Amino acid sequence: MDYSDMYRNGEYLRKNPTWDAGDSSWKAEQILQMLLEHNIRVRTIGEVGCGAGEILVNLQRAMGDNCVFRGYDISPQAIELCKPKSNAKLHFFQRDLLQEPDINWDVLLAIDVIEHVEDYLGFLRAIKGKATYKIFHVPLEFFVLSALHSGFLRKQRSNSGHLHYFTKDILLQMFNELGYDVLDTRYTPGFLVSRGHGWKDALLYIPRRIGFLLHKDLTVRIFGGYSLLVLAR
């Protein structure tokens, strides 16, 4: 079984018709803030697994015309969604980025991608040399309540195509073992953006907010709802 088939044959689009485009402006804000805080000068940005392309659209809107943006996705349906958004400095390609030679961007984005990739370790090794800086956004879906709720992770696999589930510690250990130089990490509260997951999710709103103020790591490990944004070299 090739798990990537769902992105080529339209299955993912049928299950996720918006391709999470509604979260894209928020994600772009997180990325832009990290770049600004580290004073990273950017002329070229590429995104692997760009989906509907809205993250790059929002970044271009904020950063202006001094940067070239390139989005790659293996899904023909995703690239069809992207085509009307192309312009002179924003380009989209239905290609496997790992098969593309001679790429050397300033920044490579892998936003909510590695959990979808069957061989994510090979993927991370392959993209390491394709940009000076890499920004990853990864949902932290392995937490106490997700382990207790037998259907949560199964649903993430069947509906969202998530093949792997991470904690912050596992991610940081993985990046270290692969030779990445991690410059910055921060939690992002995705549960504040993606609402409408039912009454059980609504019950977790208050403990996720209040607990995070008291002890960030412990709250994320127990209640979930957060992702990790990582800047690496």
C-alpha positions in Angstrom: 0.0 0.0 0.0 1.3 3.4 -1.0 -0.1 5.9 1.5 0.7 8.8 -0.8 -2.0 7.6 -3.2 -4.7 9.5 -1.3 -3.1 12.8 -2.3 -3.0 11.8 -5.9 -6.3 10.1 -6.5 -8.5 12.8 -4.8 -9.3 10.9 -1.6 -7.7 13.5 0.6 -9.6 16.4 -1.1 -12.9 14.5 -0.7 -12.2 14.2 3.0 -10.7 17.7 3.4 -12.4 19.9 0.8 -10.9 23.1 2.1 -7.4 21.6 2.5 -7.3 23.5 5.8 -7.0 26.8 4.0 -8.8 28.6 6.8 -5.8 28.1 9.1 -3.3 29.4 6.6 -3.3 33.1 7.5 -2.7 32.2 11.2 0.1 29.8 10.2 1.7 32.4 8.0 1.7 34.9 10.9 3.5 32.3 13.1 6.1 31.8 10.4 6.6 35.5 9.7 7.0 36.3 13.4 9.7 33.7 13.8 11.6 35.0 10.7 11.4 38.6 12.1 12.5 37.7 15.6 15.6 36.0 14.2 16.3 38.8 11.7 16.4 36.3 8.8 16.7 38.0 5.4 14.7 36.1 2.9 14.9 36.2 -0.9 13.6 32.7 -1.7 11.0 30.6 0.2 9.9 27.2 -0.9 7.2 25.0 0.7 7.0 21.3 0.4 3.4 20.0 0.7 2.0 23.4 0.0 -1.6 22.1 -0.3 -4.0 24.9 -1.5 -1.1 27.4 -1.4 -2.6 29.8 1.0 0.3 30.0 3.4 2.6 31.3 0.6 -0.2 33.6 -0.6 -0.3 35.2 2.9 3.4 35.4 3.2 3.8 37.1 -0.1 1.1 39.6 0.9 3.0 40.4 4.1 6.6 40.4 2.7 6.1 42.1 -0.6 7.7 41.6 -4.0 11.3 41.2 -2.9 11.0 37.5 -2.4 10.3 34.6 -4.7 7.9 31.9 -3.5 7.7 28.3 -4.7 5.2 25.7 -3.6 5.5 21.9 -4.3 2.8 19.3 -3.9 2.4 15.8 -5.3 -1.4 16.2 -5.4 -2.9 17.3 -8.8 -6.0 18.5 -6.9 -3.9 20.7 -4.6 -2.1 22.3 -7.6 -5.4 22.9 -9.3 -6.4 24.9 -6.3 -3.1 26.8 -6.4 -3.0 27.7 -10.1 -5.3 30.8 -9.9 -3.0 32.2 -7.1 0.2 32.1 -9.2 1.9 35.3 -10.2 5.2 36.6 -11.4 7.0 35.7 -8.1 4.7 33.0 -6.7 4.9 29.6 -8.5 3.4 26.2 -7.9 4.6 22.8 -9.1 3.0 19.3 -9.0 6.3 17.6 -8.3 8.1 15.6 -5.6 10.5 18.1 -4.1 12.9 15.3 -3.2 13.4 14.5 -6.8 14.3 18.1 -7.7 18.0 18.9 -8.0 19.8 22.2 -7.6 17.4 23.7 -5.1 19.0 26.0 -2.5 16.4 28.3 -0.9 16.9 30.7 1.9 13.9 29.1 3.8 12.1 25.8 3.3 8.7 25.3 4.9 7.3 22.0 5.9 4.1 23.0 7.6 2.0 20.1 8.9 3.7 17.7 6.5 6.0 15.2 8.2 3.2 13.4 10.0 1.8 12.5 6.5 5.1 11.1 5.1 5.6 7.4 5.3 9.4 7.6 5.5 9.6 10.8 7.4 13.2 10.2 8.5 14.3 9.8 4.9 12.3 12.9 4.0 14.0 15.0 6.7 17.4 13.8 5.5 16.6 14.6 1.9 15.4 18.2 2.5 18.1 19.2 4.9 20.4 20.5 2.2 17.7 22.3 0.1 17.6 25.5 2.2 19.7 27.4 4.7 16.8 27.6 7.2 14.0 25.1 7.7 10.7 25.9 9.4 8.6 22.9 10.5 5.1 22.9 12.1 4.1 19.6 13.6 1.0 18.7 15.5 1.7 17.1 18.9 -1.0 14.4 18.8 0.5 11.9 21.2 -0.7 13.1 24.6 -2.4 11.5 27.6 -5.9 12.0 26.5 -5.2 10.8 22.9 -3.8 7.6 24.3 -6.8 7.1 26.5 -9.3 7.9 23.7 -9.1 4.8 21.4 -10.7 6.6 18.4 -8.7 9.8 18.3 -5.5 8.7 16.6 -7.4 6.3 14.4 -9.6 9.2 13.2 -6.5 11.3 12.5 -5.1 8.5 10.3 -8.3 7.8 8.3 -9.5 11.4 7.8 -6.4 13.5 7.9 -3.8 11.0 6.6 -1.6 11.3 9.7 0.8 8.3 9.8 2.9 9.3 12.8 2.2 11.0 16.1 4.7 13.1 18.0 5.6 14.7 21.3 7.9 17.7 21.6 10.7 15.6 23.2 10.5 13.0 20.4 10.7 15.7 17.7 13.7 17.5 19.3 15.5 14.2 19.8 14.9 13.3 16.1 16.1 16.7 14.8 19.2 16.3 16.9 19.9 12.8 15.7 19.6 13.9 12.1 22.1 16.7 12.6 19.7 19.7 12.5 20.7 22.8 14.4 17.5 23.8 16.2 17.5 27.6 16.7 14.0 28.1 18.1 10.9 26.2 19.1 7.5 27.3 20.3 4.1 25.9 20.9 1.2 27.1 18.7 -2.4 26.8 19.9 -4.1 25.2 17.0 -7.1 24.4 19.0 -7.9 28.1 19.1 -8.1 28.2 15.3 -9.6 24.9 14.3 -12.9 24.7 16.2 -16.0 22.7 15.7 -14.6 19.3 16.7 -17.5 18.4 19.0 -18.4 18.8 22.7 -15.4 16.8 23.9 -13.0 19.2 22.3 -15.0 22.1 23.7 -14.6 20.8 27.2 -10.8 20.9 26.8 -10.8 24.6 25.9 -10.5 26.0 29.4 -7.9 23.4 30.8 -5.8 24.0 27.7 -5.8 27.8 28.1 -5.5 28.0 31.9 -3.1 25.0 32.2 -0.8 26.5 29.6 -0.3 29.6 31.7 0.8 27.5 34.7 2.9 24.8 33.0 3.2 24.7 29.3 4.9 21.3 28.8 2.7 19.5 31.2 -0.5 20.9 29.8 0.5 19.9 26.2 1.5 16.4 27.3 -1.9 15.9 29.0 -4.5 17.8 27.1 -3.0 18.3 23.6 -4.4 20.9 21.2 -0.9 22.4 20.4 1.6 22.0 17.7 5.3 22.7 17.7 6.9 25.4 15.4 10.6 24.7 14.8 13.3 26.8 13.2 16.3 24.9 12.3 19.5 25.1 10.2 
